[in-house]
Amino acid sequence: MKKILVLAFILVASMLFLAACDRGGDADGDYLTLRAVFPGDHPNDEEYVLEAINARLREAYGFQLETVFVHDYWTNIALMIASDETVDIAWAHESTIADLRARGVYQPIDAYLATYAPVIDAKMPDFVRSQGSLDGTLYAVPRMIPMAQYNWLWNIRGDLRQEWGVPEIHTLADLEVYLQAALDAGMTPTADQQGRPLYPVLAQFYFPMGDNGRYPLFVDPSDPTFTVQNFFASDNWMEMIQTKRRWREVGFIAEDESHFGGNAHEGFIFGQVAAVPSNTNSVFERIDGLVNNMGTDAWIESIMLNPGRRYVFHGGDNMLAVGSTSENVREAVQFFNWTRASQENYDLWSHGVLGRNYNLTPGGAIDLTDIPPGMVYAPRSWMWNDVDLARFSANVSPEAVQAKINWDTGAIVTPFVGFTIDQSGFASEFAQVTAVTDEFFSILIAGMDADYVGRNELFLQQLGAAGIQTVIEQVQIQLDAFLGR
């Protein structure tokens, strides 16, 4: 009888141990810890919020999460992987995913998605899935936001436009009327150092290489040959830098930006700058700061200068991936799914603890009125946004929210969606072209050189010496292969 009881005890204990292991923990209450490595700095009140998140993760899956934040992300994440540091969850971006995959930073996750991330698997459109995939294999889960040229907008002060008697803005000429009104009112009209908001009217192209407006290569989507070309040798680029030089000469771009610390975003929300580059999310990120600083009558308009038609060039930009040093792919994918499995989970992950880090209006909008600034939990949620779960500020109109949700309606989905450059065969030329672009771009796009024609000629010479023709030829080969041409 005693032997039977002992055997029964061992059997039960073994079953409990196996169950705990299957959930990621073990029998004595220790939990598997997933290590997430993200860019930048820790958000406010993260320790408290992370404990609330981990309480739910331990209950649901038997694992928990810790976060590590680093600067110079792409360099450091590659170094961490090369040093065999554990990276379970990592940031990925469409501009670098192919290169970092080639360097062994990420590992495939598609074998786990259907079973361990059914919510994401069911709702991810094919064109979004393709952006996180390489050679037909999924490596990352893109955020799900409107993508039709979503980075090529302006934010302007809608309240001031009306106060100054400026009509609604649709064209470049309309925008310049608003900028002149801002100058006349003693404001800095704009501090645009990227040029991206001018692309819809001056260069509505697909740019397969670069970020933040620094695009060395372009493909005209209306050209059936889909020929890869040097953007900085185009008439479109010349018209863009001519426009920015004229803006500087007439005072639309400030010579001295010290009064707002050279930070266009800060200058905008403190009422010093009238127009800044934006994306479809920016109005929601800026509105609370603007209202807090300038009063409840202040409001923001998002403007895309009249492009005639809009394109979807990318299925996603920012993504979450699993590091190649992780031995916990299943759990990492389960975590991705957990963040989108319910509104409650998404809110906790993206906004913090209700009543402590944020409040909700009766209509379900984010209300930070009674939250001390140091308690506003603001993680880098741009890595995982989901428009279906997003909450918006109470200071944003329902019309603006609906416009964002419907942003992609009627846009043309191009065949370029999902294309990424594998630079491993021409890494030296790729790096040199990027370095030369970084050296010249900012001065030209800010209109800082009166001899912009001469500077651009020097720019083109150095691009040639850096090997841009090799880059063009190699990208053309890869694009043609991607398109099945």
Backbone torsions as a table, in degrees:
resi	resn	phi	psi	omega
1	MET	NA	-41.8	-178.9
2	LYS	-63.0	-41.0	179.4
3	LYS	-62.7	-38.0	179.9
4	ILE	-64.1	-43.4	179.6
5	LEU	-63.5	-40.6	179.0
6	VAL	-64.3	-44.9	179.0
7	LEU	-62.6	-40.1	179.0
8	ALA	-63.6	-41.9	179.2
9	PHE	-62.1	-44.1	179.6
10	ILE	-62.9	-40.8	-179.7
11	LEU	-63.0	-47.4	-179.7
12	VAL	-63.0	-44.8	179.8
13	ALA	-60.6	-40.5	179.6
14	SER	-64.4	-40.8	179.2
15	MET	-64.4	-41.2	178.4
16	LEU	-64.3	-40.8	179.8
17	PHE	-62.9	-45.6	-179.4
18	LEU	-64.9	-38.1	178.5
19	ALA	-64.0	-42.5	178.9
20	ALA	-63.6	-42.5	179.8
21	CYS	-63.2	-39.5	-179.4
22	ASP	-63.7	-30.1	179.0
23	ARG	-89.5	-1.0	175.6
24	GLY	101.3	-13.4	179.5
25	GLY	-100.0	-168.1	173.8
26	ASP	-137.5	177.9	-166.9
27	ALA	-66.3	-25.1	-175.9
28	ASP	-96.4	14.3	172.9
29	GLY	94.0	-1.0	173.6
30	ASP	-74.2	149.7	-176.6
31	TYR	-123.5	143.4	171.5
32	LEU	-62.1	135.4	179.9
33	THR	-114.4	118.4	174.4
34	LEU	-81.4	137.4	-178.1
35	ARG	-107.2	112.4	179.3
36	ALA	-101.8	128.2	179.8
37	VAL	-112.7	116.5	-174.6
38	PHE	-123.1	162.2	179.9
39	PRO	-82.2	150.6	172.4
40	GLY	93.2	-140.2	-174.0
41	ASP	-124.1	159.7	178.3
42	HIS	-62.6	138.0	177.3
43	PRO	-75.1	164.5	177.1
44	ASN	-57.5	142.5	172.2
45	ASP	58.6	25.9	-174.5
46	GLU	-63.6	-38.3	-176.7
47	GLU	-58.5	-44.6	-179.9
48	TYR	-66.7	-45.8	-178.2
49	VAL	-64.8	-41.4	-178.3
50	LEU	-64.7	-34.7	177.0
51	GLU	-66.6	-38.0	176.9
52	ALA	-65.2	-40.7	177.0
53	ILE	-64.0	-45.4	-176.1
54	ASN	-67.1	-31.2	176.3
55	ALA	-59.8	-38.5	179.8
56	ARG	-75.9	-39.6	179.6
57	LEU	-65.8	-40.3	179.3
58	ARG	-64.2	-38.9	-179.8
59	GLU	-69.0	-41.2	-174.7
60	ALA	-81.4	-39.4	-170.0
61	TYR	-128.2	-13.9	-177.9
62	GLY	79.7	17.6	172.9
63	PHE	-131.6	169.6	179.5
64	GLN	-138.0	176.3	-172.2
65	LEU	-126.6	140.3	166.8
66	GLU	-127.0	153.0	-177.2
67	THR	-120.2	143.9	174.2
68	VAL	-126.2	133.5	-179.6
69	PHE	-117.2	134.3	-178.5
70	VAL	-133.8	153.7	173.0
71	HIS	-98.0	170.3	-176.0
72	ASP	47.7	59.6	-163.6
73	TYR	-59.6	-49.5	-172.7
74	TRP	-63.8	-37.2	177.1
75	THR	-67.5	-46.9	-172.8
76	ASN	-74.6	-32.9	179.0
77	ILE	-67.9	-35.9	177.3
78	ALA	-67.1	-39.5	178.0
79	LEU	-66.0	-39.5	179.4
80	MET	-63.3	-43.7	179.2
81	ILE	-65.6	-43.6	-179.9
82	ALA	-62.7	-28.3	178.2
83	SER	-87.4	5.6	178.3
84	ASP	64.9	28.1	172.3
85	GLU	-74.2	144.9	179.1
86	THR	-72.0	123.8	173.4
87	VAL	-130.7	103.0	-179.3
88	ASP	-83.5	-39.9	-176.9
89	ILE	-129.8	131.2	-176.2
90	ALA	-138.5	157.6	172.3
91	TRP	-79.3	142.2	172.0
92	ALA	-132.9	157.7	179.4
93	HIS	-142.5	146.3	-174.7
94	GLU	-61.9	-24.1	-178.7
95	SER	-79.3	-17.0	-175.5
96	THR	-126.1	-5.5	-171.5
97	ILE	-63.5	-38.9	-178.3
98	ALA	-66.9	-43.7	-179.9
99	ASP	-63.6	-45.6	-177.6
100	LEU	-71.2	-31.1	173.1
101	ARG	-63.1	-43.1	179.6
102	ALA	-63.3	-27.0	179.3
103	ARG	-92.1	7.7	174.0
104	GLY	78.1	25.8	-177.4
105	VAL	-82.0	-37.2	-175.1
106	TYR	-112.5	160.5	174.8
107	GLN	-127.9	155.9	-177.1
108	PRO	-63.5	148.6	178.5
109	ILE	-129.2	-1.2	-172.4
110	ASP	-65.0	-27.9	179.5
111	ALA	-67.7	-17.3	-176.7
112	TYR	-101.6	-15.9	-166.1
113	LEU	-65.0	-51.1	-174.6
114	ALA	-61.2	-37.7	-176.6
115	THR	-83.7	-41.3	-171.2
116	TYR	-107.2	-6.5	174.9
117	ALA	-138.3	58.0	-175.0
118	PRO	-63.8	-31.3	179.6
119	VAL	-65.5	-48.0	179.3
120	ILE	-65.8	-43.7	-177.7
121	ASP	-59.7	-38.5	-176.5
122	ALA	-74.3	-32.1	-171.8
123	LYS	-101.3	-9.1	-175.6
124	MET	-78.0	115.3	176.9
125	PRO	-63.1	155.4	-178.1
126	ASP	-59.0	-38.7	-176.7
127	PHE	-71.3	-26.4	174.2
128	VAL	-74.7	-44.3	178.9
129	ARG	-58.4	-38.5	-177.2
130	SER	-64.2	-27.9	-178.1
131	GLN	-72.5	-27.1	176.9
132	GLY	-92.4	6.4	-175.5
133	SER	-110.4	150.3	174.0
134	LEU	-133.5	126.6	-179.0
135	ASP	54.8	36.9	177.1
136	GLY	80.1	3.8	-179.1
137	THR	-113.4	131.2	-177.7
138	LEU	-80.3	126.4	178.6
139	TYR	-114.2	-17.8	-174.9
140	ALA	-153.5	154.9	178.0
141	VAL	-103.2	109.1	179.4
142	PRO	-70.5	151.8	169.5
143	ARG	-65.9	157.6	-177.5
144	MET	-116.0	97.7	-179.6
145	ILE	-135.8	166.0	173.1
146	PRO	-59.1	136.1	-170.1
147	MET	-121.8	0.2	-176.7
148	ALA	-72.5	97.7	179.4
149	GLN	45.2	43.7	-169.8
150	TYR	-67.5	-15.6	-176.3
151	ASN	-97.3	6.6	-168.7
152	TRP	-115.0	46.1	-176.3
153	LEU	-118.7	167.0	169.0
154	TRP	-110.5	146.1	160.7
155	ASN	-104.7	128.2	175.2
156	ILE	-127.2	166.3	177.4
157	ARG	-84.8	104.4	179.5
158	GLY	-62.5	-36.7	-179.4
159	ASP	-65.8	-39.6	179.9
160	LEU	-74.0	-35.3	176.6
161	ARG	-56.5	-45.4	179.3
162	GLN	-68.4	-41.1	179.5
163	GLU	-61.3	-37.3	-178.5
164	TRP	-85.1	-1.2	178.1
165	GLY	72.2	26.7	179.9
166	VAL	-88.4	129.4	178.2
167	PRO	-63.1	167.0	176.3
168	GLU	-56.4	147.0	-172.5
169	ILE	-99.8	124.4	177.7
170	HIS	-129.7	-28.2	-174.2
171	THR	-121.3	171.4	176.6
172	LEU	-62.7	-39.1	178.3
173	ALA	-63.2	-40.4	177.4
174	ASP	-60.6	-43.7	-179.4
175	LEU	-61.6	-39.7	-178.2
176	GLU	-68.0	-28.7	172.9
177	VAL	-62.8	-43.3	178.6
178	TYR	-65.3	-43.0	179.6
179	LEU	-63.4	-38.7	177.3
180	GLN	-64.7	-40.1	178.1
181	ALA	-63.0	-39.1	177.5
182	ALA	-64.6	-42.4	178.7
183	LEU	-62.1	-42.6	179.1
184	ASP	-64.2	-28.6	-179.0
185	ALA	-86.4	0.2	177.5
186	GLY	87.7	10.7	176.9
187	MET	-93.1	161.4	168.1
188	THR	-77.3	116.9	-175.5
189	PRO	-60.3	-50.6	179.0
190	THR	-153.2	159.4	175.9
191	ALA	-131.0	37.2	-177.0
192	ASP	-69.3	116.8	177.8
193	GLN	-112.8	13.1	-176.1
194	GLN	-116.6	-38.6	-177.9
195	GLY	84.3	-8.6	-174.4
196	ARG	-58.0	-37.4	-178.7
197	PRO	-65.9	-12.7	177.8
198	LEU	-88.9	-13.1	-176.3
199	TYR	-60.8	-39.3	-177.7
200	PRO	-58.9	-30.5	-178.5
201	VAL	-102.7	-22.5	-176.7
202	LEU	-110.3	-19.5	-176.5
203	ALA	-159.9	69.7	-177.2
204	GLN	-83.6	77.3	-173.4
205	PHE	-123.9	168.2	168.8
206	TYR	-91.0	128.9	-179.2
207	PHE	-115.4	103.2	-174.9
208	PRO	-78.2	-9.7	-174.3
209	MET	-136.6	136.2	175.0
210	GLY	106.3	175.7	-178.5
211	ASP	-153.7	162.7	177.7
212	ASN	54.6	38.8	176.5
213	GLY	85.6	-11.1	-177.2
214	ARG	-89.2	82.9	-170.4
215	TYR	-115.5	99.9	-178.8
216	PRO	-69.1	-30.0	-173.9
217	LEU	-117.9	150.7	175.4
218	PHE	-144.2	158.1	172.7
219	VAL	-132.9	128.7	178.0
220	ASP	-80.6	115.7	-177.2
221	PRO	-66.9	-17.2	178.2
222	SER	-87.3	-5.8	178.1
223	ASP	-93.2	114.9	-175.9
224	PRO	-65.6	-14.2	178.6
225	THR	-81.0	-16.7	-179.6
226	PHE	49.6	51.7	-177.5
227	THR	-81.1	129.0	177.2
228	VAL	-79.1	130.0	-176.0
229	GLN	-134.6	164.5	176.3
230	ASN	-80.6	111.3	-177.1
231	PHE	-65.4	-36.7	-175.1
232	PHE	-74.7	-4.8	173.6
233	ALA	-101.3	4.7	-174.3
234	SER	-91.4	156.4	174.3
235	ASP	-64.1	-30.9	-178.6
236	ASN	-63.5	-43.7	177.4
237	TRP	-63.8	-41.3	-180.0
238	MET	-63.1	-40.7	178.4
239	GLU	-64.9	-35.0	179.7
240	MET	-65.9	-47.5	-177.8
241	ILE	-73.9	-26.4	171.7
242	GLN	-62.7	-44.1	179.7
243	THR	-61.5	-45.3	-177.6
244	LYS	-68.7	-34.6	176.3
245	ARG	-65.8	-41.8	178.1
246	ARG	-62.9	-40.6	177.8
247	TRP	-60.0	-40.9	179.3
248	ARG	-67.0	-39.2	-178.2
249	GLU	-65.7	-35.0	-179.3
250	VAL	-89.7	-3.4	175.4
251	GLY	97.5	8.3	178.1
252	PHE	-70.3	-28.3	176.1
253	ILE	-109.6	125.6	-174.6
254	ALA	-68.0	137.7	173.0
255	GLU	-72.5	-33.9	-178.2
256	ASP	-120.0	114.2	-179.0
257	GLU	-104.3	12.7	-175.5
258	SER	-66.3	-26.0	-177.4
259	HIS	-70.0	-15.8	171.0
260	PHE	-125.1	25.8	173.0
261	GLY	65.5	17.0	-179.1
262	GLY	70.8	8.7	-178.9
263	ASN	-106.8	104.6	-174.6
264	ALA	-61.3	-39.4	179.4
265	HIS	-60.9	-47.8	179.3
266	GLU	-63.9	-41.5	177.9
267	GLY	-60.1	-36.3	180.0
268	PHE	-68.7	-49.1	-175.0
269	ILE	-74.1	-14.9	174.6
270	PHE	-99.3	11.9	172.0
271	GLY	76.3	21.5	-178.4
272	GLN	-103.2	-24.5	-178.7
273	VAL	-118.9	136.5	-172.1
274	ALA	-91.8	-25.0	-177.4
275	ALA	-147.6	132.2	-179.4
276	VAL	-137.4	152.9	175.5
277	PRO	-61.0	151.2	-177.7
278	SER	-152.6	175.3	167.8
279	ASN	-129.2	-174.2	-175.8
280	THR	-67.0	-16.2	178.7
281	ASN	-92.7	-19.6	-166.9
282	SER	-60.1	-39.3	-178.4
283	VAL	-60.2	-34.9	-178.7
284	PHE	-76.2	-25.8	178.6
285	GLU	-83.1	-25.0	-173.9
286	ARG	-100.3	-22.3	-167.1
287	ILE	-63.6	-39.8	-178.0
288	ASP	-65.7	-41.6	177.2
289	GLY	-62.8	-41.7	179.1
290	LEU	-63.4	-46.9	-178.8
291	VAL	-64.9	-41.0	178.9
292	ASN	-61.7	-35.3	-176.4
293	ASN	-89.5	-34.8	-170.5
294	MET	-113.8	-4.6	178.2
295	GLY	101.2	164.7	-172.6
296	THR	-72.0	-12.7	178.2
297	ASP	-80.6	-12.5	-179.2
298	ALA	-77.4	137.1	176.3
299	TRP	-150.0	161.8	-171.5
300	ILE	-115.3	138.8	169.4
301	GLU	-108.3	137.3	171.8
302	SER	-98.2	125.5	-173.8
303	ILE	-122.7	126.0	164.9
304	MET	-109.5	117.2	179.6
305	LEU	-58.7	139.8	-167.2
306	ASN	-49.8	105.5	179.8
307	PRO	-95.5	-6.0	-175.8
308	GLY	80.9	-52.2	175.1
309	ARG	-148.3	155.9	-176.8
310	ARG	-118.6	147.9	-176.6
311	TYR	-118.9	150.0	165.5
312	VAL	-101.5	109.2	179.8
313	PHE	-96.6	-22.8	-176.1
314	HIS	-133.9	143.7	175.8
315	GLY	-86.1	-11.0	179.5
316	GLY	-179.2	163.1	177.2
317	ASP	-124.2	-66.6	178.1
318	ASN	-86.9	143.9	-173.8
319	MET	-148.2	166.2	170.6
320	LEU	-112.9	136.6	-176.1
321	ALA	-134.4	176.1	177.6
322	VAL	-114.2	126.5	-179.9
323	GLY	-65.9	149.8	-176.8
324	SER	-69.5	-16.5	178.6
325	THR	-87.0	-2.5	-178.9
326	SER	-76.5	138.1	171.3
327	GLU	-105.5	14.2	-173.7
328	ASN	-127.5	49.0	-176.9
329	VAL	-62.5	-43.8	-179.4
330	ARG	-57.2	-47.7	-176.8
331	GLU	-67.6	-37.6	178.0
332	ALA	-62.4	-43.0	178.9
333	VAL	-67.8	-37.3	174.2
334	GLN	-59.7	-40.2	178.6
335	PHE	-63.9	-44.5	176.6
336	PHE	-53.0	-45.5	-178.2
337	ASN	-65.5	-40.9	-179.3
338	TRP	-57.4	-38.9	-176.7
339	THR	-64.8	-22.9	-177.6
340	ARG	-116.6	6.4	-176.1
341	ALA	-76.1	-20.1	178.6
342	SER	-155.4	158.1	176.2
343	GLN	-62.3	-37.8	-179.5
344	GLU	-62.4	-44.8	178.8
345	ASN	-63.9	-46.1	-179.0
346	TYR	-61.2	-42.4	179.7
347	ASP	-62.5	-44.0	-179.4
348	LEU	-63.7	-45.0	-179.1
349	TRP	-67.4	-36.0	-172.2
350	SER	-98.4	-26.9	-174.3
351	HIS	-124.2	-16.2	-179.9
352	GLY	100.5	-151.9	-174.6
353	VAL	-94.1	123.6	179.4
354	LEU	-59.9	132.5	-179.5
355	GLY	90.1	-16.6	178.3
356	ARG	-113.2	-48.4	-178.2
357	ASN	-103.2	-17.5	178.2
358	TYR	-164.8	161.4	171.4
359	ASN	-124.2	168.8	177.8
360	LEU	-120.3	141.9	171.9
361	THR	-75.7	166.5	176.2
362	PRO	-55.6	-26.0	179.3
363	GLY	-87.5	0.4	176.4
364	GLY	90.4	12.5	178.1
365	ALA	-88.3	155.3	178.3
366	ILE	-70.0	131.5	178.9
367	ASP	-127.7	114.7	-179.1
368	LEU	-106.4	13.2	-173.0
369	THR	-53.7	-46.1	-175.0
370	ASP	-101.7	14.4	-179.0
371	ILE	-98.2	121.9	176.8
372	PRO	-59.3	143.7	-177.4
373	PRO	-53.3	-37.1	-178.8
374	GLY	-72.1	-8.7	179.1
375	MET	-105.8	-0.8	177.5
376	VAL	-76.6	110.9	-178.5
377	TYR	-82.9	113.8	-175.6
378	ALA	-128.1	76.8	177.9
379	PRO	-71.6	172.2	179.2
380	ARG	-81.4	69.4	-175.1
381	SER	-70.7	-9.0	175.2
382	TRP	-65.1	-8.9	175.9
383	MET	-80.3	-20.8	-173.0
384	TRP	-138.9	16.5	-178.7
385	ASN	-47.7	144.3	173.0
386	ASP	-136.5	113.4	-173.6
387	VAL	-62.7	-25.4	-180.0
388	ASP	-73.8	-21.6	-177.7
389	LEU	-111.3	-8.3	-174.1
390	ALA	-63.8	141.7	170.4
391	ARG	-107.2	146.7	-175.8
392	PHE	-118.6	158.5	-178.3
393	SER	-64.2	148.0	175.4
394	ALA	-65.3	-16.5	179.9
395	ASN	-84.7	-1.1	179.0
396	VAL	-100.3	135.3	-177.9
397	SER	-70.2	151.3	175.5
398	PRO	-57.2	-32.4	179.3
399	GLU	-64.6	-39.8	179.1
400	ALA	-67.4	-38.4	178.0
401	VAL	-63.1	-46.1	-178.6
402	GLN	-65.7	-35.6	178.4
403	ALA	-63.3	-38.2	178.1
404	LYS	-67.9	-45.4	-178.1
405	ILE	-59.3	-36.8	-176.4
406	ASN	-96.4	12.5	-171.6
407	TRP	-55.8	-40.0	-175.6
408	ASP	-80.5	-7.6	-178.2
409	THR	-60.0	125.7	178.4
410	GLY	85.0	-5.7	179.5
411	ALA	-74.9	153.1	-179.1
412	ILE	-91.9	118.2	177.0
413	VAL	-81.5	115.6	-175.3
414	THR	-83.4	162.3	177.4
415	PRO	-73.5	-3.7	-178.1
416	PHE	-81.7	-12.0	-176.8
417	VAL	-58.3	126.9	179.6
418	GLY	97.6	-10.0	-179.6
419	PHE	-76.3	132.8	173.4
420	THR	-136.9	149.4	-176.7
421	ILE	-87.3	129.5	169.2
422	ASP	-95.9	103.9	-173.6
423	GLN	-90.6	6.0	-173.5
424	SER	-60.5	-29.2	-178.6
425	GLY	-84.5	-9.9	179.2
426	PHE	-145.7	41.9	-174.5
427	ALA	-61.1	-37.7	-178.4
428	SER	-65.5	-48.5	179.1
429	GLU	-63.5	-41.0	179.6
430	PHE	-59.1	-47.7	-178.3
431	ALA	-65.2	-40.3	-179.3
432	GLN	-68.3	-39.8	177.2
433	VAL	-63.6	-41.5	178.0
434	THR	-62.5	-42.3	-179.3
435	ALA	-64.9	-42.7	178.9
436	VAL	-65.3	-41.5	177.5
437	THR	-59.3	-45.1	179.3
438	ASP	-61.2	-34.0	-177.9
439	GLU	-69.9	-40.3	-172.2
440	PHE	-99.2	-29.5	-167.7
441	PHE	-58.7	-51.7	-171.7
442	SER	-60.3	-41.7	-179.8
443	ILE	-64.8	-42.5	-177.9
444	LEU	-71.1	-44.4	-175.3
445	ILE	-72.7	-20.3	177.4
446	ALA	-89.6	-0.2	178.5
447	GLY	67.1	30.4	-171.9
448	MET	-84.6	-15.6	-176.3
449	ASP	-113.8	119.7	178.8
450	ALA	-63.4	-32.4	176.5
451	ASP	-93.7	59.5	-177.7
452	TYR	-67.3	-26.3	178.3
453	VAL	-67.6	-46.5	178.6
454	GLY	-65.1	-40.9	178.6
455	ARG	-65.2	-37.8	-179.9
456	ASN	-69.2	-34.2	175.7
457	GLU	-62.3	-42.8	176.8
458	LEU	-64.1	-39.0	176.7
459	PHE	-56.5	-48.4	-178.4
460	LEU	-65.7	-37.6	177.5
461	GLN	-61.7	-44.7	-178.1
462	GLN	-71.7	-32.6	173.3
463	LEU	-62.5	-40.3	178.0
464	GLY	-62.5	-43.7	179.1
465	ALA	-66.5	-29.2	-179.7
466	ALA	-75.3	-16.5	177.9
467	GLY	102.9	31.0	-177.7
468	ILE	-64.0	-30.1	179.6
469	GLN	-65.5	-37.7	175.9
470	THR	-63.4	-42.4	178.9
471	VAL	-61.7	-45.9	179.3
472	ILE	-58.3	-47.4	-177.5
473	GLU	-63.9	-42.3	-178.5
474	GLN	-69.6	-39.7	178.0
475	VAL	-66.8	-36.9	177.3
476	GLN	-61.8	-43.1	178.0
477	ILE	-60.2	-45.7	-178.7
478	GLN	-67.9	-40.5	179.6
479	LEU	-65.2	-44.2	178.3
480	ASP	-59.9	-40.4	178.5
481	ALA	-65.3	-40.9	178.8
482	PHE	-61.9	-39.8	-177.4
483	LEU	-82.7	-6.1	-179.2
484	GLY	71.4	34.2	-177.3
485	ARG	-98.8	NA	NA
